[in-house]
């Protein structure tokens, strides 16, 4: 099922759109909206993941306390072993 949606564009754009009658402008707008929705959903997913990881970090700090573990040293060591 679809809904009708109106979009206002400046008159100069409308004149230019009329030059390209072979282009289905409704489809162009639908694809642009779909792409933007996908982008915004990805941003939300990233924010939720970051929030989840922050929660894990806080729970670990509460239960285990602070640690002197440096992940960059472990990463560096593993990278060197691959060489």
C-alpha positions as CSV (number, residue, x, y, z in Angstrom):
1,X,0.0,0.0,0.0
2,X,1.2,3.5,-0.8
3,X,0.5,6.9,0.5
4,X,0.4,10.2,-1.4
5,X,3.0,12.8,-0.4
6,X,3.5,16.2,-1.9
7,X,6.8,18.0,-2.2
8,X,7.4,21.6,-2.8
9,X,10.3,22.7,-5.0
10,X,11.3,26.1,-6.2
11,X,9.9,27.2,-9.5
12,X,13.3,27.1,-11.1
13,X,13.7,23.5,-10.2
14,X,10.3,22.7,-11.6
15,X,11.2,24.3,-14.9
16,X,14.4,22.2,-15.1
17,X,12.5,19.0,-14.2
18,X,10.1,19.5,-17.1
19,X,13.1,19.5,-19.5
20,X,13.7,15.8,-18.6
21,X,10.3,14.2,-19.2
22,X,11.9,10.8,-19.7
23,X,12.9,10.7,-16.0
24,X,10.4,9.3,-13.5
25,X,10.9,12.0,-10.8
26,X,8.6,10.2,-8.4
27,X,10.9,7.2,-8.6
28,X,13.9,9.4,-8.1
29,X,12.3,10.9,-5.0
30,X,11.3,7.5,-3.6
31,X,14.8,6.1,-4.0
32,X,16.3,9.2,-2.3
33,X,13.9,8.8,0.6
34,X,14.7,5.1,0.9
35,X,18.4,5.8,0.9
36,X,18.1,8.5,3.5
37,X,15.9,6.2,5.7
38,X,18.6,3.4,5.4
39,X,21.3,5.9,6.4
40,X,19.4,7.1,9.4
41,X,18.6,3.6,10.5
42,X,22.3,2.7,10.3
43,X,23.1,5.7,12.5
44,X,20.6,4.6,15.0
45,X,22.0,1.1,15.0
46,X,25.5,2.5,15.6
47,X,24.3,4.7,18.5
48,X,22.5,1.7,20.0
49,X,25.7,-0.5,19.7
50,X,27.8,2.2,21.3
51,X,25.3,2.6,24.1
52,X,25.3,-1.2,24.6
53,X,29.1,-1.3,24.7
54,X,29.2,1.6,27.2
55,X,26.8,-0.3,29.4
56,X,29.0,-3.4,29.3
57,X,32.1,-1.3,30.1
58,X,30.3,0.3,33.1
59,X,29.2,-3.1,34.4
60,X,32.7,-4.5,34.1
61,X,34.2,-1.5,35.9
62,X,31.6,-1.9,38.7
63,X,32.3,-5.6,39.2
64,X,36.0,-5.8,38.4
65,X,37.2,-2.3,39.1
66,X,39.7,-0.4,37.0
67,X,42.5,-2.2,35.2
68,X,45.8,-1.3,33.6
69,X,45.1,-3.5,30.5
70,X,46.1,-1.6,27.4
71,X,44.4,-3.1,24.3
72,X,46.7,-1.1,21.9
73,X,49.6,-3.2,23.2
74,X,47.8,-6.4,22.5
75,X,46.8,-5.2,19.0
76,X,50.4,-4.2,18.3
77,X,51.7,-7.6,19.4
78,X,49.2,-9.5,17.2
79,X,50.0,-7.3,14.2
80,X,53.7,-7.9,14.6
81,X,53.2,-11.7,14.8
82,X,51.4,-11.6,11.4
83,X,54.5,-10.1,9.7
